[in-house]
């Protein structure tokens, strides 16, 4: 008698391709705001997420912290603008510089924050997004515009890298 066992590995909407692709960023999940004890990590292809339930095993549903880190590729030097929306608190850093500080509990509809006239040179820039939600479903989004990038574009895998190239 022969038995065949087939395993299909899939985490929610995360595939093996997402893990091995250099595109996107890594997002780590924590149960507290000191960002020291990581509970889980996943790839993220764009700077937006919606959490109806806990983002990973061991992470509290509706009450957690997350940190997305990677590199933002700028193809043309110039002035860029960034806008954030979140149900919960969000901070956006670029090259260790705080661009958006909205670290407070807030509903999605009243969370819009932005950083205008951000001068960026061609090349890769260190990117970090800190996020928390304290009750209910979590959600965040980072949009941008600049040379060759139309307004209200979500920062996505075309411009994001997990590691510096």
C-alpha positions as CSV (number, residue, x, y, z in Angstrom):
1,X,0.0,0.0,0.0
2,X,1.4,3.4,-1.0
3,X,0.3,6.7,0.6
4,X,1.0,10.1,-0.8
5,X,0.9,13.2,1.3
6,X,0.8,16.6,-0.3
7,X,1.2,19.8,1.7
8,X,0.1,23.1,0.5
9,X,1.7,25.9,2.5
10,X,-0.4,29.1,2.6
11,X,-0.8,31.7,5.3
12,X,-4.0,33.6,4.7
13,X,-3.1,35.4,1.5
14,X,0.7,35.0,1.9
15,X,2.3,32.5,-0.4
16,X,5.8,31.0,-0.6
17,X,6.4,33.4,-3.5
18,X,5.8,36.3,-1.2
19,X,8.5,35.0,1.2
20,X,11.2,34.5,-1.4
21,X,10.5,37.5,-3.5
22,X,12.7,40.5,-2.9
23,X,9.7,42.8,-3.4
24,X,7.7,44.2,-0.6
25,X,8.7,44.6,3.1
26,X,8.7,42.5,6.2
27,X,6.0,43.1,8.9
28,X,6.5,41.9,12.4
29,X,3.8,41.6,15.0
30,X,4.1,42.3,18.8
31,X,1.7,42.2,21.7
32,X,3.3,45.4,23.3
33,X,4.6,48.7,22.2
34,X,8.2,48.3,23.1
35,X,8.7,46.2,19.9
36,X,11.1,43.8,21.7
37,X,9.3,40.5,21.7
38,X,8.3,39.6,18.2
39,X,5.5,37.1,18.0
40,X,5.3,36.6,14.2
41,X,6.6,38.0,10.9
42,X,5.2,38.0,7.4
43,X,6.0,39.5,4.0
44,X,3.8,42.5,3.0
45,X,3.6,43.4,-0.7
46,X,2.2,46.9,-0.2
47,X,1.9,49.4,2.7
48,X,-1.7,48.6,3.4
49,X,-3.3,45.9,5.6
50,X,-6.8,45.1,6.9
51,X,-7.1,42.9,10.0
52,X,-10.5,41.5,10.7
53,X,-8.9,38.9,13.0
54,X,-5.5,38.3,14.7
55,X,-2.8,38.8,12.1
56,X,-0.9,35.6,13.2
57,X,-1.0,32.8,15.7
58,X,-0.2,34.2,19.2
59,X,-1.0,37.8,18.3
60,X,-4.0,39.3,20.1
61,X,-7.0,40.1,17.8
62,X,-7.8,43.8,17.7
63,X,-5.0,44.7,20.2
64,X,-1.5,44.4,18.8
65,X,1.5,46.3,17.4
66,X,3.2,45.9,14.1
67,X,6.4,47.2,12.5
68,X,7.0,47.1,8.7
69,X,10.6,47.6,7.6
70,X,12.3,47.6,4.2
71,X,13.6,49.9,1.5
72,X,11.8,52.4,-0.7
73,X,13.2,52.7,-4.2
74,X,13.1,56.2,-5.7
75,X,13.6,56.2,-9.5
76,X,13.7,60.0,-10.0
77,X,15.0,62.6,-7.6
78,X,12.4,65.2,-6.6
79,X,9.7,66.2,-4.1
80,X,7.4,63.5,-2.9
81,X,4.3,63.6,-0.6
82,X,3.1,60.8,1.7
83,X,-0.4,60.3,3.2
84,X,-1.4,57.8,5.9
85,X,-4.8,56.4,7.0
86,X,-5.2,54.1,9.9
87,X,-7.7,52.7,12.4
88,X,-5.3,53.0,15.3
89,X,-1.9,54.7,15.5
90,X,0.7,55.0,12.8
91,X,4.2,56.5,12.5
92,X,6.0,56.7,9.1
93,X,9.8,57.0,9.0
94,X,12.1,57.4,6.0
95,X,15.9,57.3,6.5
96,X,15.2,57.3,10.3
97,X,13.4,60.6,9.9
98,X,9.9,60.8,11.3
99,X,7.6,62.0,8.5
100,X,4.2,61.2,10.0
101,X,3.4,61.0,13.7
102,X,-0.1,59.9,14.4
103,X,0.5,57.7,17.4
104,X,-2.9,57.8,18.9
105,X,-6.1,55.7,18.8
106,X,-8.2,57.1,16.0
107,X,-11.0,55.9,13.7
108,X,-10.3,55.4,10.0
109,X,-12.4,58.3,8.8
110,X,-10.5,60.9,10.9
111,X,-7.0,59.6,10.6
112,X,-5.6,61.3,7.5
113,X,-2.1,62.7,8.0
114,X,0.5,63.7,5.5
115,X,4.0,64.9,4.8
116,X,4.5,67.1,1.8
117,X,7.6,68.3,0.0
118,X,9.8,65.4,1.0
119,X,13.0,65.8,-1.0
120,X,14.3,62.4,-2.1
121,X,17.3,61.5,-4.2
122,X,17.3,58.6,-6.6
123,X,18.2,55.3,-5.0
124,X,17.0,53.3,-2.0
125,X,15.9,54.8,1.3
126,X,15.3,53.0,4.6
127,X,11.6,52.7,5.4
128,X,9.7,51.9,8.6
129,X,6.0,52.0,9.5
130,X,5.0,51.4,13.1
131,X,1.3,50.7,13.7
132,X,-1.0,49.7,16.6
133,X,-4.7,49.0,17.0
134,X,-6.4,48.9,20.4
135,X,-9.8,47.4,19.8
136,X,-11.8,46.3,16.8
137,X,-10.5,45.5,13.4
138,X,-7.2,47.0,12.4
139,X,-6.4,48.8,9.2
140,X,-3.7,51.0,7.7
141,X,-2.6,52.5,4.4
142,X,0.3,54.6,3.2
143,X,-0.1,56.5,-0.1
144,X,2.3,58.7,-2.0
145,X,2.8,60.8,-5.1
146,X,5.8,62.4,-6.8
147,X,7.7,62.4,-10.1
148,X,6.0,59.7,-12.2
149,X,3.7,58.6,-9.4
150,X,0.1,59.7,-9.5
151,X,-1.7,61.0,-6.4
152,X,-3.2,58.5,-4.0
153,X,-1.0,55.6,-5.1
154,X,-0.5,53.0,-2.4
155,X,3.2,52.4,-1.9
156,X,3.5,48.9,-3.4
157,X,5.9,46.1,-4.3
158,X,7.1,47.9,-7.5
159,X,8.9,50.3,-5.2
160,X,9.5,48.2,-2.0
161,X,12.4,45.8,-1.2
162,X,12.8,43.7,1.8
163,X,16.6,44.1,1.8
164,X,18.7,46.9,0.3
165,X,19.7,45.9,-3.3
